[in-house]
Amino acid sequence: MALFAKRCKYVAIAMAVMLAGCSTSTYSSWEQPLIAVPLQPTIQQQIQLARIDQLLGRSDLNDETRSQIYYERGLLHDGIGLRDLARLDFNQSLSLYPAQPDIFNILGVYFTQSAHFDAAYEAFDSALELDISHPFAQRNRGIALYYGGRFDLAKQDLLAHYQQDPNDPYRAIWLYMVELESEPDKAKQNLQNRFDRAEREDWGWNIAGMLLGSESEQQLLDGIVKDSETNEQMAERLTESYFYMAKRYQHNNQYAEAVQLYKLALAGNVYEFVEHRFATLELNRLLASLQGEADTSGDIGDEL
């Protein structure tokens, strides 16, 4: 398996290099995108699922232990994209042991993905009531508020989350996304100020640089090809990059490009990343909003 994984890495990187060489001065058409080999369930994950299924068949488990096992299986199901099965496991776990902020947090993300925002807010509130210092619940609540159109409240959450770690690029980027809606005249300058103050050791600051215009899309993607050490890392970085590129195109009313980029963000099967989780939501919302235009003009429909 190690040899196969190693070969996959070089196949993915070679494909990306070839496509980069074939492209012109811009990636805006997305007809020949950079891609990684889509992630697949590993042998270890499959073995672990089989072992958990065996454990759950035992009759000598107490409720707390059984709850933990359901939670672990839910994480495995979530990690390979089986979210309906994951949700069943998380609900089973909560029914046995309700005080689990991690489960309320991930259920809140699921509710956000399905645009059930009131349920999402309640789930994140429950997570924070159980653990006020939960590392992700405040961010995820802010994102849910953003998608629910409650931009002022979203900014409160995401600003507080950013202030906890100003060197995390994704905190700055999501805050920028909210400010584009609530304070568009200040959003780019605020991101620039945060960019300038940060240590910028995390790779994600390259995405912030692309959003600011200090790094082109081609430079960003070429850097991924050059610097990715594994196929998994390439898939992760492409998922992030394509998602935020799509957000920028969508903000600029370039909807056909945004649709293609959201699809590319989904292509790597990086199920655990928020960019993959919300690419489906973005795509569904964008396609729904364009449906009326597609009915009256074949131009957009042809491009999608």
Solvent accessible surface area in square Angstrom, and as a share of the most:
residue,aa,sasa,rsa
1,M,158,0.70
2,A,86,0.67
3,L,128,0.64
4,F,126,0.53
5,A,60,0.46
6,K,117,0.50
7,R,159,0.58
8,C,24,0.14
9,K,43,0.18
10,Y,115,0.44
11,V,80,0.46
12,A,1,0.00
13,I,31,0.16
14,A,61,0.47
15,M,66,0.29
16,A,0,0.00
17,V,81,0.46
18,M,115,0.52
19,L,24,0.12
20,A,22,0.17
21,G,66,0.64
22,C,77,0.46
23,S,26,0.17
24,T,100,0.58
25,S,102,0.66
26,T,69,0.40
27,Y,9,0.03
28,S,38,0.25
29,S,74,0.48
30,W,17,0.06
31,E,144,0.64
32,Q,90,0.40
33,P,27,0.17
34,L,0,0.00
35,I,62,0.31
36,A,11,0.08
37,V,47,0.27
38,P,57,0.36
39,L,42,0.21
40,Q,121,0.54
41,P,57,0.36
42,T,64,0.37
43,I,80,0.40
44,Q,130,0.58
45,Q,46,0.20
46,Q,91,0.41
47,I,78,0.40
48,Q,82,0.37
49,L,25,0.13
50,A,55,0.42
51,R,157,0.57
52,I,11,0.05
53,D,75,0.39
54,Q,136,0.60
55,L,65,0.32
56,L,24,0.12
57,G,68,0.65
58,R,115,0.42
59,S,115,0.74
60,D,100,0.52
61,L,31,0.15
62,N,97,0.49
63,D,87,0.45
64,E,107,0.48
65,T,55,0.32
66,R,47,0.17
67,S,2,0.01
68,Q,86,0.38
69,I,19,0.10
70,Y,30,0.12
71,Y,34,0.13
72,E,62,0.28
73,R,48,0.18
74,G,0,0.00
75,L,70,0.35
76,L,21,0.11
77,H,20,0.09
78,D,4,0.02
79,G,15,0.15
80,I,28,0.14
81,G,24,0.23
82,L,80,0.40
83,R,42,0.15
84,D,106,0.55
85,L,83,0.41
86,A,0,0.00
87,R,80,0.29
88,L,111,0.55
89,D,4,0.02
90,F,0,0.00
91,N,70,0.36
92,Q,88,0.39
93,S,0,0.00
94,L,26,0.13
95,S,85,0.55
96,L,53,0.27
97,Y,91,0.35
98,P,88,0.56
99,A,53,0.41
100,Q,21,0.09
101,P,28,0.18
102,D,70,0.36
103,I,0,0.00
104,F,46,0.19
105,N,16,0.08
106,I,17,0.09
107,L,13,0.06
108,G,0,0.00
109,V,6,0.04
110,Y,3,0.01
111,F,62,0.26
112,T,0,0.00
113,Q,31,0.14
114,S,50,0.32
115,A,47,0.36
116,H,109,0.49
117,F,37,0.15
118,D,103,0.53
119,A,34,0.26
120,A,0,0.00
121,Y,22,0.08
122,E,119,0.53
123,A,7,0.06
124,F,1,0.00
125,D,55,0.28
126,S,31,0.20
127,A,0,0.00
128,L,17,0.08
129,E,147,0.66
130,L,83,0.41
131,D,47,0.24
132,I,150,0.76
133,S,88,0.57
134,H,15,0.07
135,P,75,0.47
136,F,99,0.41
137,A,0,0.00
138,Q,39,0.17
139,R,42,0.15
140,N,4,0.02
141,R,56,0.21
142,G,0,0.00
143,I,0,0.00
144,A,0,0.00
145,L,13,0.06
146,Y,17,0.06
147,Y,8,0.03
148,G,29,0.28
149,G,42,0.40
150,R,112,0.41
151,F,60,0.25
152,D,105,0.54
153,L,75,0.37
154,A,0,0.00
155,K,46,0.20
156,Q,115,0.51
157,D,9,0.05
158,L,3,0.01
159,L,53,0.27
160,A,34,0.26
161,H,6,0.03
162,Y,12,0.05
163,Q,112,0.50
164,Q,122,0.54
165,D,52,0.27
166,P,60,0.38
167,N,58,0.30
168,D,35,0.18
169,P,0,0.00
170,Y,47,0.18
171,R,39,0.14
172,A,0,0.00
173,I,0,0.00
174,W,2,0.01
175,L,0,0.00
176,Y,16,0.06
177,M,6,0.03
178,V,0,0.00
179,E,0,0.00
180,L,27,0.13
181,E,83,0.37
182,S,37,0.24
183,E,48,0.22
184,P,79,0.50
185,D,141,0.73
186,K,118,0.50
187,A,0,0.00
188,K,106,0.45
189,Q,104,0.46
190,N,35,0.18
191,L,0,0.00
192,Q,58,0.26
193,N,56,0.29
194,R,22,0.08
195,F,32,0.13
196,D,86,0.45
197,R,162,0.59
198,A,11,0.09
199,E,118,0.53
200,R,101,0.37
201,E,154,0.69
202,D,65,0.34
203,W,41,0.14
204,G,0,0.00
205,W,8,0.03
206,N,53,0.27
207,I,0,0.00
208,A,0,0.00
209,G,3,0.02
210,M,0,0.00
211,L,7,0.04
212,L,15,0.07
213,G,56,0.54
214,S,84,0.54
215,E,35,0.15
216,S,54,0.35
217,E,19,0.08
218,Q,59,0.26
219,Q,108,0.48
220,L,2,0.01
221,L,0,0.00
222,D,52,0.27
223,G,21,0.20
224,I,0,0.00
225,V,16,0.09
226,K,171,0.72
227,D,75,0.39
228,S,7,0.05
229,E,120,0.54
230,T,66,0.38
231,N,17,0.09
232,E,96,0.43
233,Q,51,0.23
234,M,0,0.00
235,A,2,0.01
236,E,43,0.19
237,R,39,0.14
238,L,8,0.04
239,T,2,0.01
240,E,16,0.07
241,S,0,0.00
242,Y,3,0.01
243,F,0,0.00
244,Y,0,0.00
245,M,0,0.00
246,A,0,0.00
247,K,19,0.08
248,R,67,0.24
249,Y,17,0.06
250,Q,46,0.21
251,H,87,0.39
252,N,81,0.41
253,N,104,0.53
254,Q,73,0.33
255,Y,64,0.24
256,A,14,0.11
257,E,44,0.20
258,A,0,0.00
259,V,0,0.00
260,Q,52,0.23
261,L,0,0.00
262,Y,0,0.00
263,K,80,0.34
264,L,28,0.14
265,A,0,0.00
266,L,38,0.19
267,A,48,0.37
268,G,8,0.08
269,N,36,0.18
270,V,8,0.05
271,Y,52,0.20
272,E,111,0.50
273,F,54,0.23
274,V,19,0.11
275,E,6,0.03
276,H,10,0.04
277,R,17,0.06
278,F,2,0.01
279,A,0,0.00
280,T,54,0.31
281,L,6,0.03
282,E,5,0.02
283,L,20,0.10
284,N,86,0.44
285,R,103,0.37
286,L,5,0.03
287,L,61,0.30
288,A,73,0.56
289,S,78,0.50
290,L,3,0.02
291,Q,102,0.45
292,G,47,0.45
293,E,82,0.37
294,A,29,0.23
295,D,103,0.54
296,T,118,0.69
297,S,47,0.30
298,G,47,0.45
299,D,100,0.52
300,I,35,0.18
301,G,37,0.36
302,D,123,0.64
303,E,106,0.47
304,L,56,0.28
